């Protein structure tokens, strides 16, 4: 998953049966070979708790409503883990150790306790998106804006909160190009005497998870419109 939303993971019960190991004189649980043999309904009387030290940058809270970055909530009845990653978690696998306690079937033994892991693999948004610009053509001595950048994959939309900035080198080389950091729209104001050719404006894209991308906006400068005094 990627940064920007609450991620959830629910436990399931694997099908299997109790088997007896005569060599060790011990009963053990033998899981069915078919991985699809699992059910979401849990045995009655189970409850759950987060065990051990939480991952760096994570705080456990008592409600899953309005989770903020770096907060995790565990439903002690269903075992569902709700986690909202912080920017520092992008590109990491964040794991939570969940202790499970089963209801005792007799009064002769303590409750059976086990541990399992809820794991969240977070990709960098820079690995998910590929922002591009539509080519722009503008006459020298006039002003024109580019279209907003979009993802190369038309089915994707760049995440809300993405920021755009012309690189320092681009600012020095093309002072006649300015960018709206919120939308990525570039305003071109080339002088009448600029060289007529294609220019490529380098843009740094910063995603909400703080990962970055680079792209460029192609602009073609054409001949200036005639005005009084031109030969």
Backbone as a chain_set.jsonl record, in Angstrom:
{"seq": "XXXXXXXXXXXXXXXXXXXXXXXXXXXXXXXXXXXXXXXXXXXXXXXXXXXXXXXXXXXXXXXXXXXXXXXXXXXXXXXXXXXXXXXXXXXXXXXXXXXXXXXXXXXXXXXXXXXXXXXXXXXXXXXXXXXXXXXXXXXXXXXXXXXXXXXXXXXXXXXXXXXXXXXXXXXXXXXXXXXXXXXXXXXXXXXXXXXXXXXXXXXXXXXXXXXXXXXXXXXXXXXXXXXXXXX", "coords": {"N": [[0.85, -1.183, 0.0], [0.28, 2.396, -0.192], [1.336, 5.545, 1.225], [-1.004, 7.783, 2.82], [-3.554, 6.937, 3.47], [-5.717, 5.066, 5.718], [-4.644, 1.924, 6.655], [-5.633, -1.496, 6.852], [-5.65, -4.666, 8.533], [-6.827, -7.91, 8.932], [-7.125, -10.742, 11.087], [-7.141, -14.277, 10.301], [-8.372, -17.66, 10.534], [-6.595, -20.602, 10.098], [-7.365, -23.644, 8.424], [-7.06, -26.953, 9.712], [-5.734, -29.734, 11.594], [-5.413, -31.553, 14.706], [-2.501, -33.368, 15.369], [-0.588, -36.244, 16.364], [2.687, -36.519, 17.473], [4.632, -39.157, 17.736], [7.331, -39.518, 18.165], [8.167, -37.308, 19.573], [6.343, -37.41, 21.486], [4.111, -35.69, 21.572], [1.379, -33.522, 20.954], [0.444, -31.657, 18.023], [-0.405, -28.904, 15.821], [-1.499, -29.426, 12.574], [-1.363, -27.811, 9.645], [-3.649, -27.424, 6.917], [-2.806, -28.322, 3.566], [-3.85, -26.881, 1.477], [-3.824, -23.573, 0.775], [-6.0, -21.966, 0.549], [-7.812, -22.762, 2.355], [-9.087, -21.241, 4.656], [-10.701, -19.276, 7.154], [-12.653, -16.403, 7.989], [-14.15, -16.13, 10.276], [-13.713, -16.157, 13.721], [-12.782, -18.267, 16.514], [-15.026, -18.336, 19.321], [-14.653, -16.158, 22.172], [-12.049, -15.309, 21.888], [-9.406, -12.894, 22.278], [-7.353, -9.975, 21.634], [-4.09, -8.386, 21.636], [-1.6, -5.831, 21.312], [1.814, -6.622, 21.167], [5.105, -6.349, 22.621], [7.63, -3.955, 21.544], [6.535, -1.094, 19.82], [6.775, -0.275, 16.286], [9.231, 2.121, 15.115], [8.292, 5.525, 15.343], [5.568, 5.102, 15.656], [2.465, 5.227, 17.385], [0.215, 3.839, 19.693], [-3.314, 4.114, 19.792], [-6.574, 4.691, 21.294], [-8.848, 4.619, 19.708], [-10.156, 4.116, 16.422], [-11.11, 6.135, 14.958], [-10.561, 8.943, 12.947], [-7.74, 8.578, 12.6], [-4.362, 9.633, 12.833], [-1.239, 10.443, 11.155], [1.158, 7.952, 11.747], [-0.193, 6.573, 13.749], [-1.71, 3.749, 15.393], [-4.348, 1.38, 15.75], [-5.807, -1.24, 17.574], [-8.362, -3.547, 17.347], [-9.595, -5.211, 19.96], [-11.344, -7.311, 20.02], [-11.957, -8.283, 17.406], [-9.439, -8.396, 16.349], [-8.557, -6.826, 14.304], [-6.186, -4.709, 12.812], [-5.644, -1.319, 12.508], [-3.924, 1.047, 10.742], [-2.272, 4.077, 10.2], [0.129, 5.158, 8.186], [3.125, 7.138, 8.691], [4.969, 9.768, 6.96], [7.664, 8.977, 7.228], [7.622, 6.251, 7.03], [7.467, 5.426, 4.408], [8.372, 3.216, 1.797], [9.099, 1.203, 3.515], [8.677, -1.881, 5.407], [6.309, -2.298, 7.748], [5.759, -3.8, 10.794], [3.563, -5.367, 13.133], [3.409, -7.004, 16.18], [1.03, -9.214, 17.235], [-0.656, -10.397, 19.972], [-2.553, -13.288, 20.641], [-5.254, -14.55, 22.483], [-6.805, -17.441, 23.453], [-9.968, -18.785, 24.414], [-10.213, -20.738, 27.356], [-10.759, -24.214, 27.176], [-11.248, -25.941, 29.199], [-11.275, -26.043, 32.801], [-8.901, -26.823, 33.699], [-6.529, -25.989, 32.656], [-4.386, -23.251, 31.683], [-5.295, -20.33, 29.686], [-4.781, -20.623, 26.163], [-2.13, -19.092, 24.498], [-0.964, -17.242, 21.726], [1.173, -15.771, 19.226], [1.093, -13.56, 16.447], [1.734, -11.862, 13.327], [0.99, -8.701, 12.0], [1.477, -7.271, 8.961], [2.614, -4.528, 7.023], [3.459, -3.445, 3.933], [4.945, -0.711, 2.55], [5.0, 1.201, -0.269], [7.081, 3.551, -2.043], [5.705, 6.627, -3.056], [6.822, 7.799, -5.237], [7.544, 5.637, -6.722], [5.194, 4.757, -7.651], [3.84, 6.64, -9.201], [4.037, 8.568, -12.275], [4.626, 11.479, -13.32], [3.753, 13.672, -16.014], [4.01, 16.266, -18.542], [1.907, 17.955, -20.904], [2.958, 18.954, -24.129], [3.73, 22.39, -24.785], [3.128, 25.308, -26.76], [4.279, 28.545, -27.437], [4.169, 31.959, -28.412], [6.978, 34.091, -28.815], [7.417, 36.885, -26.671], [4.876, 36.858, -25.648], [2.437, 35.64, -23.227], [1.734, 32.51, -21.767], [0.096, 29.647, -20.362], [0.93, 26.364, -19.182], [-0.673, 23.109, -19.323], [-1.921, 21.435, -16.387], [0.225, 19.062, -14.774], [-0.063, 15.5, -15.261], [-0.597, 11.999, -14.515], [1.309, 9.57, -16.264], [-0.029, 7.237, -16.745], [-3.246, 7.115, -17.61], [-5.253, 6.196, -15.995], [-4.584, 6.75, -13.428], [-4.441, 9.185, -10.783], [-2.615, 11.938, -9.706], [-1.574, 12.102, -6.293], [-3.396, 13.986, -3.813], [-2.012, 16.947, -2.446], [0.474, 16.836, -3.547], [3.479, 18.484, -4.463], [5.1, 20.965, -6.543], [8.054, 22.139, -8.142], [10.241, 24.204, -9.962], [13.506, 23.261, -10.781], [16.583, 24.489, -9.264], [18.591, 24.891, -11.154], [16.997, 25.016, -13.422], [15.575, 27.358, -12.894], [17.585, 29.286, -13.093], [18.381, 28.985, -15.763], [16.033, 29.416, -17.176], [14.5, 31.945, -16.524], [12.152, 33.061, -17.322], [10.126, 31.327, -16.898], [7.714, 30.34, -14.623], [6.264, 28.603, -11.805], [3.252, 27.208, -10.441], [3.206, 26.044, -7.268], [1.291, 24.384, -6.137], [-0.42, 23.354, -8.114], [1.203, 22.763, -10.262], [1.081, 24.02, -12.677], [2.682, 25.8, -15.261], [3.77, 29.055, -16.005], [4.624, 30.733, -18.883], [6.66, 33.327, -20.028], [8.248, 34.343, -22.339], [10.747, 36.544, -23.749], [10.589, 38.884, -26.542], [12.864, 38.577, -27.985], [13.996, 36.133, -27.566], [15.703, 33.049, -28.299], [14.374, 31.109, -30.89], [13.179, 28.036, -30.33], [12.949, 24.644, -29.027], [12.414, 24.226, -25.566], [13.185, 22.721, -22.403], [11.786, 22.48, -19.351], [12.923, 21.748, -16.241], [11.402, 19.982, -13.576], [10.863, 19.417, -10.152], [9.094, 17.007, -8.372], [7.331, 16.612, -5.435], [6.002, 14.26, -3.345], [3.22, 13.514, -1.059], [4.289, 11.668, 0.776], [6.845, 12.447, 1.041], [8.698, 11.446, -0.761], [10.42, 11.921, -3.901], [10.225, 12.983, -7.357], [11.363, 13.547, -10.727], [10.603, 15.515, -13.563], [9.928, 16.95, -16.801], [8.897, 19.864, -18.585], [8.033, 20.416, -21.828], [8.427, 23.182, -23.955], [7.713, 25.009, -26.812], [9.066, 27.72, -28.447], [7.81, 30.103, -30.549], [7.816, 32.33, -33.443], [7.629, 35.814, -32.708], [4.614, 37.822, -32.574], [3.917, 40.283, -35.101], [4.619, 43.74, -34.605], [4.336, 47.328, -34.306], [7.131, 48.92, -35.687], [8.586, 46.714, -36.298], [10.68, 45.19, -38.771]], "CA": [[0.0, 0.0, 0.0], [1.029, 3.636, -0.187], [1.006, 6.532, 2.244], [-2.118, 8.668, 2.523], [-4.836, 6.41, 3.915], [-5.646, 4.112, 6.828], [-4.496, 0.546, 6.187], [-6.171, -2.442, 7.83], [-5.323, -6.082, 8.38], [-7.65, -8.731, 9.827], [-6.638, -12.115, 11.215], [-8.019, -15.364, 9.888], [-8.031, -18.947, 11.13], [-6.223, -21.587, 9.088], [-7.905, -24.983, 8.638], [-6.074, -27.979, 10.012], [-6.178, -30.727, 12.565], [-4.415, -31.949, 15.699], [-1.795, -34.61, 15.061], [0.274, -36.676, 17.473], [4.057, -36.879, 17.111], [5.041, -40.209, 18.678], [8.749, -39.372, 18.482], [8.304, -36.288, 20.61], [5.259, -37.634, 22.451], [3.504, -34.37, 21.685], [0.362, -33.129, 19.965], [0.75, -30.42, 17.306], [-1.412, -28.502, 14.825], [-1.06, -29.634, 11.189], [-2.118, -26.924, 8.758], [-4.016, -27.996, 5.628], [-1.904, -27.933, 2.485], [-4.535, -25.923, 0.607], [-3.74, -22.256, 1.419], [-7.296, -21.298, 0.476], [-8.655, -23.254, 3.434], [-9.028, -20.352, 5.798], [-11.994, -18.646, 7.42], [-12.558, -15.134, 8.705], [-14.826, -16.201, 11.574], [-12.775, -16.593, 14.741], [-13.393, -18.991, 17.628], [-15.566, -17.425, 20.344], [-13.871, -15.961, 23.377], [-10.694, -14.832, 21.613], [-9.138, -11.463, 22.304], [-6.064, -9.646, 21.039], [-3.354, -7.256, 22.207], [-0.31, -5.567, 20.682], [2.885, -7.096, 22.028], [6.447, -5.865, 22.363], [7.845, -2.549, 21.228], [5.937, -0.663, 18.559], [7.757, 0.219, 15.309], [9.64, 3.521, 15.283], [7.378, 6.52, 14.791], [4.181, 4.647, 15.763], [1.849, 5.347, 18.712], [-1.073, 3.162, 19.785], [-4.396, 4.961, 20.282], [-7.728, 3.943, 21.759], [-9.969, 4.675, 18.77], [-9.715, 4.15, 15.025], [-11.702, 7.315, 14.315], [-9.653, 10.065, 12.654], [-6.343, 8.242, 12.844], [-3.371, 10.544, 12.268], [-0.004, 9.806, 10.719], [1.946, 7.305, 12.784], [-1.03, 6.011, 14.809], [-2.242, 2.41, 15.152], [-5.428, 0.972, 16.652], [-6.113, -2.668, 17.54], [-9.66, -3.967, 17.862], [-9.238, -6.342, 20.807], [-12.295, -8.402, 19.817], [-11.82, -8.854, 16.063], [-8.037, -8.518, 15.973], [-8.226, -5.969, 13.163], [-5.2, -3.66, 13.037], [-5.818, -0.155, 11.649], [-2.65, 1.762, 10.823], [-2.065, 5.183, 9.26], [1.581, 5.365, 8.173], [3.691, 8.48, 8.619], [5.879, 9.872, 5.808], [8.92, 8.276, 7.449], [7.46, 4.818, 6.802], [7.392, 5.053, 2.995], [9.439, 2.333, 1.365], [9.43, 0.254, 4.576], [7.685, -2.857, 5.843], [6.022, -2.022, 9.16], [5.15, -5.003, 11.351], [3.039, -5.311, 14.492], [3.23, -8.317, 16.804], [-0.292, -9.275, 17.862], [-0.865, -11.553, 20.836], [-3.914, -13.818, 20.628], [-5.57, -15.347, 23.673], [-7.974, -18.275, 23.203], [-10.745, -19.145, 25.598], [-9.875, -22.052, 27.881], [-11.84, -25.185, 26.967], [-11.498, -26.59, 30.488], [-10.751, -25.278, 33.945], [-7.687, -27.51, 34.155], [-5.316, -25.423, 32.074], [-4.448, -21.811, 31.403], [-5.692, -19.988, 28.319], [-3.746, -20.779, 25.15], [-1.684, -17.813, 23.962], [-0.107, -17.304, 20.554], [1.507, -14.485, 18.629], [1.143, -13.508, 14.994], [2.25, -10.577, 12.861], [0.284, -7.924, 10.974], [2.575, -6.652, 8.215], [2.22, -3.544, 6.019], [4.57, -3.058, 3.049], [4.615, 0.605, 2.025], [5.817, 1.591, -1.416], [7.283, 4.979, -2.216], [4.798, 7.164, -4.074], [7.612, 8.076, -6.441], [7.592, 4.4, -7.502], [3.836, 4.454, -8.101], [3.36, 7.641, -10.147], [4.965, 9.029, -13.31], [4.008, 12.722, -13.812], [4.2, 14.181, -17.321], [3.377, 17.486, -19.029], [1.57, 18.066, -22.319], [3.801, 19.965, -24.767], [3.124, 23.716, -24.926], [3.726, 26.2, -27.765], [3.978, 29.935, -27.087], [4.888, 32.952, -29.21], [7.889, 34.98, -28.093], [6.81, 38.168, -26.344], [3.522, 36.681, -25.119], [2.347, 34.823, -22.013], [0.856, 31.349, -21.909], [0.248, 28.666, -19.294], [0.874, 24.947, -19.527], [-1.686, 22.341, -18.626], [-1.421, 20.826, -15.147], [0.788, 17.734, -15.026], [-0.915, 14.342, -14.985], [0.175, 10.772, -14.525], [1.445, 8.96, -17.592], [-1.128, 6.275, -16.795], [-4.477, 7.912, -17.537], [-6.14, 5.658, -14.962], [-4.113, 7.217, -12.127], [-4.492, 10.609, -10.466], [-1.56, 12.28, -8.751], [-2.18, 12.254, -4.964], [-3.607, 15.33, -3.283], [-0.908, 17.397, -1.621], [1.722, 16.79, -4.301], [4.034, 19.821, -4.7], [5.904, 21.091, -7.761], [9.013, 23.238, -8.107], [11.276, 24.206, -10.991], [14.802, 23.08, -10.136], [17.405, 25.705, -9.202], [19.234, 25.028, -12.462], [15.965, 25.452, -14.35], [15.25, 28.757, -12.62], [18.66, 30.119, -13.629], [18.422, 28.894, -17.223], [14.766, 29.841, -17.777], [13.832, 32.841, -15.576], [10.849, 33.446, -17.892], [9.157, 30.262, -16.578], [7.381, 30.247, -13.196], [5.366, 27.466, -11.58], [2.36, 27.185, -9.287], [3.648, 24.848, -6.531], [0.159, 23.536, -5.746], [-1.027, 22.71, -9.278], [2.203, 22.386, -11.242], [0.905, 24.788, -13.922], [3.825, 26.68, -15.518], [3.494, 30.257, -16.797], [5.756, 31.082, -19.75], [6.659, 34.722, -20.493], [9.513, 34.555, -23.059], [10.891, 37.858, -24.37], [10.455, 38.886, -27.996], [14.157, 38.343, -28.621], [14.509, 34.838, -27.164], [15.982, 32.146, -29.415], [13.192, 30.304, -31.224], [13.505, 26.609, -30.317], [12.305, 23.885, -27.958], [13.044, 24.283, -24.25], [12.694, 21.722, -21.462], [11.817, 23.063, -18.006], [13.0, 20.644, -15.267], [10.507, 20.169, -12.431], [10.922, 18.444, -9.064], [7.775, 16.672, -7.837], [7.431, 16.077, -4.078], [4.734, 13.622, -2.979], [2.895, 13.651, 0.36], [5.124, 10.826, 1.637], [8.157, 13.116, 0.969], [9.533, 10.953, -1.854], [10.467, 12.903, -4.989], [10.353, 12.585, -8.755], [11.713, 14.65, -11.617], [9.993, 15.477, -14.876], [10.228, 18.191, -17.522], [7.821, 20.401, -19.421], [8.552, 20.895, -23.113], [7.753, 24.357, -24.492], [8.262, 25.442, -28.094], [8.934, 29.165, -28.628], [7.635, 30.433, -31.964], [8.074, 33.726, -33.819], [6.783, 36.807, -32.04], [3.671, 38.503, -33.453], [4.419, 41.563, -35.582], [4.134, 44.957, -33.96], [4.868, 48.547, -34.908], [8.581, 49.053, -35.582], [9.246, 45.519, -36.825], [10.997, 45.195, -40.204]], "C": [[0.89, 1.239, 0.0], [0.527, 4.569, 0.906], [-0.229, 7.333, 1.828], [-3.469, 8.162, 2.968], [-4.614, 5.456, 5.083], [-5.62, 2.702, 6.245], [-5.019, -0.397, 7.264], [-5.734, -3.863, 7.502], [-6.128, -6.864, 9.403], [-7.051, -10.136, 9.916], [-7.645, -13.11, 10.646], [-7.54, -16.642, 10.572], [-7.741, -19.934, 10.012], [-6.844, -22.941, 9.431], [-6.774, -25.959, 8.923], [-6.63, -28.958, 11.028], [-5.052, -31.002, 13.55], [-3.826, -33.299, 15.314], [-0.884, -34.957, 16.237], [1.626, -37.109, 16.926], [4.569, -37.877, 18.143], [6.507, -40.084, 19.068], [8.968, -38.367, 19.617], [7.269, -36.443, 21.712], [4.497, -36.338, 22.706], [2.465, -34.164, 20.59], [0.789, -31.82, 19.302], [-0.347, -30.138, 16.271], [-0.82, -28.653, 13.422], [-1.954, -28.809, 10.263], [-2.433, -27.63, 7.448], [-3.088, -27.486, 4.546], [-2.523, -26.906, 1.561], [-4.579, -24.565, 1.298], [-5.075, -21.543, 1.417], [-8.205, -21.716, 1.625], [-8.473, -22.387, 4.679], [-10.376, -19.668, 5.955], [-11.773, -17.373, 8.22], [-13.195, -15.205, 10.087], [-13.882, -16.831, 12.599], [-13.495, -17.376, 15.831], [-13.908, -18.022, 18.687], [-14.638, -17.332, 21.541], [-12.459, -15.497, 23.147], [-10.584, -13.337, 21.887], [-7.677, -11.234, 21.946], [-5.42, -8.467, 21.76], [-2.05, -7.086, 21.429], [0.794, -5.915, 21.67], [4.209, -6.431, 21.651], [6.486, -4.38, 22.046], [7.237, -2.206, 19.877], [7.028, -0.196, 17.596], [8.059, 1.698, 15.54], [8.637, 4.451, 14.621], [5.919, 6.155, 14.874], [3.708, 4.752, 17.21], [0.5, 4.637, 18.678], [-2.106, 4.097, 20.388], [-5.616, 4.096, 20.592], [-8.933, 3.97, 20.86], [-9.429, 4.731, 17.352], [-10.31, 5.335, 14.268], [-10.637, 8.394, 14.153], [-8.198, 9.752, 13.019], [-5.427, 9.244, 12.153], [-2.12, 9.765, 11.879], [0.74, 9.211, 11.902], [1.132, 6.719, 13.92], [-1.566, 4.641, 14.399], [-3.315, 2.105, 16.195], [-5.663, -0.524, 16.466], [-7.483, -2.911, 18.132], [-9.423, -5.256, 18.646], [-10.178, -7.53, 20.641], [-12.097, -9.085, 18.465], [-10.374, -9.087, 15.654], [-7.625, -7.634, 14.823], [-7.253, -4.863, 13.586], [-5.448, -2.55, 12.024], [-4.605, 0.747, 11.843], [-2.607, 2.854, 9.762], [-0.572, 5.509, 9.254], [1.953, 6.839, 8.149], [4.621, 8.549, 7.406], [7.177, 9.082, 5.981], [8.833, 6.781, 7.148], [7.442, 4.435, 5.33], [8.615, 4.237, 2.604], [9.839, 1.298, 2.404], [8.346, -0.803, 4.723], [7.512, -2.674, 7.347], [5.24, -3.209, 9.717], [4.722, -4.784, 12.803], [2.871, -6.745, 15.004], [1.924, -8.303, 17.589], [-0.385, -10.552, 18.685], [-2.313, -11.982, 20.803], [-4.108, -14.703, 21.858], [-6.863, -16.094, 23.397], [-8.679, -18.595, 24.509], [-10.36, -20.556, 26.057], [-11.052, -23.007, 27.701], [-12.155, -25.959, 28.237], [-10.969, -25.677, 31.589], [-9.43, -25.848, 34.432], [-6.41, -26.934, 33.557], [-5.511, -23.924, 31.842], [-4.896, -21.579, 29.971], [-4.501, -20.136, 27.37], [-3.417, -19.417, 24.55], [-0.764, -18.041, 22.759], [0.204, -15.883, 20.101], [1.524, -14.62, 17.114], [1.575, -12.098, 14.602], [1.315, -9.974, 11.822], [1.335, -7.075, 10.264], [2.03, -5.725, 7.135], [3.455, -3.14, 5.211], [4.187, -1.779, 2.324], [5.57, 0.968, 0.891], [6.025, 3.105, -1.4], [6.326, 5.472, -3.3], [5.543, 7.51, -5.356], [7.762, 6.838, -7.315], [6.233, 4.043, -8.088], [3.399, 5.371, -9.243], [4.46, 8.081, -11.111], [4.379, 10.303, -13.939], [4.617, 13.186, -15.133], [3.426, 15.461, -17.648], [2.997, 17.305, -20.498], [2.426, 19.179, -22.917], [3.028, 21.267, -24.961], [3.86, 24.495, -26.007], [3.301, 27.633, -27.439], [4.788, 30.869, -27.987], [5.794, 33.789, -28.312], [7.189, 36.318, -27.856], [5.39, 38.073, -25.828], [3.577, 35.818, -23.859], [1.37, 33.685, -22.243], [1.131, 30.381, -20.776], [0.2, 27.243, -19.847], [-0.366, 24.319, -18.906], [-1.075, 21.794, -17.336], [-0.827, 19.459, -15.467], [-0.198, 16.644, -14.634], [-0.031, 13.108, -14.955], [0.199, 10.186, -15.931], [0.373, 7.913, -17.82], [-2.43, 7.045, -16.585], [-5.419, 7.429, -16.44], [-5.749, 6.136, -13.568], [-4.272, 8.727, -12.002], [-3.401, 10.904, -9.443], [-2.179, 12.57, -7.389], [-2.315, 13.711, -4.54], [-2.459, 15.695, -2.36], [0.439, 17.304, -2.301], [2.18, 18.208, -4.629], [4.975, 19.802, -5.906], [6.832, 22.303, -7.64], [9.99, 23.094, -9.266], [12.619, 24.097, -10.278], [15.592, 24.384, -10.162], [18.105, 25.95, -10.538], [18.234, 25.536, -13.501], [15.6, 26.909, -14.155], [16.309, 29.686, -13.203], [18.644, 30.138, -15.156], [17.177, 29.465, -17.883], [14.008, 30.757, -16.805], [12.455, 33.291, -16.055], [9.775, 32.368, -17.664], [8.944, 30.224, -15.067], [6.299, 29.185, -13.009], [4.485, 27.698, -10.366], [2.683, 25.918, -8.497], [2.525, 23.893, -6.163], [-0.39, 22.737, -6.924], [-0.005, 22.2, -10.287], [2.063, 23.114, -12.554], [2.064, 25.776, -14.062], [3.382, 27.841, -16.399], [4.756, 30.638, -17.563], [5.617, 32.531, -20.223], [7.981, 35.016, -21.211], [9.55, 35.942, -23.701], [10.761, 37.736, -25.893], [11.756, 38.48, -28.693], [14.776, 37.019, -28.217], [14.762, 33.977, -28.397], [14.778, 31.226, -29.635], [13.592, 28.831, -31.321], [12.687, 25.919, -29.22], [13.117, 24.03, -26.672], [12.408, 23.215, -23.354], [12.89, 22.256, -20.042], [11.832, 21.927, -16.992], [12.195, 20.95, -14.001], [10.73, 19.04, -11.422], [9.524, 18.258, -8.49], [7.974, 16.035, -6.456], [6.061, 15.554, -3.658], [4.456, 13.786, -1.487], [3.759, 12.794, 1.279], [6.578, 11.28, 1.64], [9.086, 12.527, -0.078], [9.419, 11.913, -3.034], [10.651, 12.247, -6.346], [10.875, 13.78, -9.531], [11.025, 14.431, -12.952], [10.378, 16.769, -15.589], [9.039, 18.572, -18.395], [8.448, 20.953, -20.702], [7.73, 22.091, -23.591], [8.477, 24.776, -25.773], [8.002, 26.931, -28.265], [8.884, 29.458, -30.13], [7.814, 31.938, -32.173], [7.091, 34.689, -33.155], [5.802, 37.424, -33.02], [4.226, 39.866, -33.863], [3.817, 42.712, -34.786], [4.831, 46.153, -34.607], [6.375, 48.675, -34.652], [9.332, 47.833, -36.091], [9.555, 45.713, -38.324], [10.471, 43.918, -40.835]], "O": [[2.106, 1.14, 0.171], [-0.57, 4.394, 1.438], [-0.474, 7.538, 0.639], [-4.456, 8.889, 2.856], [-3.483, 5.087, 5.398], [-6.477, 2.339, 5.439], [-4.865, -0.127, 8.455], [-5.483, -4.208, 6.347], [-6.124, -6.538, 10.59], [-6.53, -10.654, 8.929], [-8.836, -12.821, 10.529], [-6.439, -16.691, 11.12], [-8.54, -20.088, 9.088], [-6.851, -23.343, 10.595], [-5.661, -25.797, 8.424], [-7.833, -29.002, 11.285], [-3.886, -30.722, 13.272], [-4.545, -34.241, 14.981], [-0.465, -34.086, 16.999], [1.708, -37.953, 16.034], [4.897, -37.51, 19.271], [6.896, -40.488, 20.164], [9.822, -38.548, 20.486], [7.289, -35.736, 22.72], [4.265, -35.934, 23.846], [2.654, -34.581, 19.447], [1.419, -30.974, 19.937], [-1.112, -31.029, 15.901], [0.226, -28.081, 13.117], [-3.146, -29.081, 10.122], [-1.592, -28.355, 6.917], [-2.632, -26.344, 4.601], [-1.804, -26.136, 0.923], [-5.283, -24.404, 2.294], [-5.277, -20.611, 2.196], [-9.248, -21.102, 1.849], [-7.788, -22.77, 5.627], [-11.108, -19.503, 4.979], [-10.84, -17.271, 9.017], [-12.831, -14.437, 10.977], [-13.325, -17.904, 12.368], [-14.689, -17.175, 16.052], [-13.284, -16.987, 18.926], [-13.935, -18.283, 21.882], [-11.719, -15.302, 24.111], [-11.561, -12.602, 21.742], [-6.868, -12.161, 21.952], [-6.095, -7.662, 22.402], [-1.468, -8.058, 20.95], [0.73, -5.558, 22.846], [4.405, -6.006, 20.512], [5.515, -3.652, 22.252], [7.407, -2.944, 18.906], [8.094, 0.233, 18.036], [7.239, 2.43, 16.094], [8.187, 4.212, 13.501], [5.088, 6.808, 14.242], [4.44, 4.415, 18.141], [-0.272, 4.815, 17.736], [-1.831, 4.791, 21.367], [-5.684, 2.929, 20.205], [-9.964, 3.394, 21.209], [-8.376, 5.318, 17.102], [-10.046, 5.516, 13.079], [-9.909, 8.717, 15.092], [-7.518, 10.553, 13.66], [-5.687, 9.655, 11.022], [-1.963, 8.593, 12.223], [0.933, 9.868, 12.925], [1.695, 6.393, 14.965], [-1.843, 4.395, 13.225], [-3.214, 2.507, 17.354], [-5.713, -1.017, 15.339], [-7.751, -2.535, 19.273], [-9.086, -6.284, 18.057], [-9.855, -8.637, 21.072], [-12.072, -10.313, 18.382], [-10.096, -9.865, 14.741], [-6.471, -7.673, 14.397], [-7.469, -4.176, 14.584], [-5.461, -2.8, 10.818], [-4.296, 1.159, 12.961], [-2.867, 2.605, 8.585], [-0.062, 6.078, 10.219], [1.2, 7.677, 7.654], [5.023, 7.513, 6.876], [7.732, 8.575, 5.006], [9.862, 6.116, 7.023], [7.405, 3.247, 5.01], [9.736, 4.525, 3.021], [10.819, 0.58, 2.206], [7.233, -0.639, 4.223], [8.451, -2.87, 8.119], [4.193, -3.579, 9.185], [5.405, -4.122, 13.585], [2.265, -7.586, 14.34], [1.736, -7.487, 18.491], [-0.215, -11.653, 18.161], [-3.211, -11.149, 20.921], [-3.237, -15.495, 22.218], [-7.898, -15.48, 23.138], [-8.057, -18.665, 25.569], [-10.2, -21.459, 25.235], [-12.191, -22.672, 28.025], [-13.219, -26.57, 28.341], [-10.305, -24.675, 31.326], [-8.899, -25.415, 35.454], [-5.314, -27.358, 33.925], [-6.63, -23.413, 31.809], [-4.885, -22.491, 29.145], [-3.365, -19.819, 27.724], [-4.313, -18.676, 24.143], [0.099, -18.919, 22.779], [-0.427, -14.922, 20.541], [1.915, -15.653, 16.57], [1.759, -11.24, 15.465], [0.9, -10.649, 10.88], [2.004, -6.255, 10.892], [1.099, -6.084, 6.415], [4.391, -2.556, 5.757], [3.216, -1.758, 1.568], [6.786, 1.033, 1.075], [5.235, 3.843, -0.812], [6.154, 4.822, -4.331], [4.956, 7.512, -6.438], [8.068, 6.947, -8.502], [6.124, 3.14, -8.919], [2.678, 4.944, -10.145], [5.649, 7.983, -10.809], [3.711, 10.228, -14.971], [5.828, 13.104, -15.341], [2.346, 15.709, -17.113], [3.674, 16.596, -21.242], [2.605, 20.226, -22.297], [1.835, 21.257, -25.261], [5.074, 24.36, -26.156], [2.125, 27.904, -27.198], [5.951, 30.599, -28.286], [5.423, 34.147, -27.194], [6.467, 36.819, -28.719], [4.753, 39.099, -25.591], [4.641, 35.329, -23.477], [0.309, 33.872, -22.84], [2.255, 30.296, -20.282], [-0.475, 26.961, -20.837], [-1.027, 24.928, -18.064], [0.147, 21.703, -17.212], [-1.331, 18.765, -16.35], [-1.061, 16.848, -13.78], [1.142, 13.164, -15.325], [-0.769, 10.297, -16.684], [-0.084, 7.716, -18.945], [-2.678, 7.566, -15.498], [-6.292, 8.179, -16.003], [-6.509, 5.945, -12.618], [-4.24, 9.451, -12.997], [-3.278, 10.206, -8.437], [-3.218, 13.227, -7.326], [-1.474, 14.552, -4.858], [-1.985, 14.864, -1.586], [1.454, 17.657, -1.702], [1.37, 19.045, -5.029], [5.562, 18.774, -6.243], [6.45, 23.347, -7.111], [10.505, 22.006, -9.525], [12.842, 24.773, -9.274], [15.316, 25.273, -10.967], [18.197, 27.09, -10.996], [18.565, 26.369, -14.346], [15.343, 27.624, -15.124], [15.984, 30.744, -13.742], [18.866, 31.182, -15.77], [17.239, 29.946, -19.014], [12.955, 30.36, -16.307], [11.678, 33.844, -15.277], [8.659, 32.479, -18.171], [9.908, 30.088, -14.313], [5.523, 28.901, -13.922], [4.91, 28.306, -9.384], [2.458, 24.817, -8.999], [2.774, 22.716, -5.904], [-0.781, 21.581, -6.763], [-0.306, 21.308, -11.079], [2.842, 22.866, -13.474], [2.394, 26.497, -13.12], [2.707, 27.644, -17.41], [5.817, 30.841, -16.973], [4.576, 32.914, -20.756], [8.758, 35.85, -20.746], [8.522, 36.458, -24.142], [10.815, 36.64, -26.453], [11.742, 38.086, -29.859], [15.954, 36.784, -28.486], [14.108, 34.156, -29.424], [14.239, 30.646, -28.692], [14.26, 28.424, -32.272], [11.843, 26.54, -28.574], [14.346, 23.966, -26.689], [11.243, 22.855, -23.528], [14.018, 22.456, -19.593], [10.843, 21.201, -16.885], [12.299, 22.036, -13.433], [10.781, 17.865, -11.787], [8.848, 19.233, -8.161], [8.693, 15.044, -6.319], [5.084, 16.302, -3.619], [5.352, 14.157, -0.729], [3.95, 13.146, 2.443], [7.446, 10.589, 2.173], [10.179, 13.058, -0.276], [8.431, 12.637, -3.153], [11.155, 11.13, -6.466], [10.832, 14.908, -9.039], [10.884, 13.298, -13.413], [11.089, 17.596, -15.019], [8.288, 17.721, -18.872], [9.291, 21.849, -20.655], [6.501, 22.035, -23.631], [9.703, 24.881, -25.801], [6.851, 27.367, -28.233], [9.797, 29.107, -30.877], [7.944, 32.707, -31.221], [5.894, 34.418, -33.056], [6.124, 37.543, -34.202], [4.916, 40.525, -33.085], [2.665, 42.661, -34.354], [5.794, 45.997, -35.359], [6.826, 48.549, -33.514], [10.545, 47.88, -36.297], [8.773, 46.331, -39.047], [10.63, 43.714, -42.039]]}, "num_chains": 1, "name": "protein.A"}
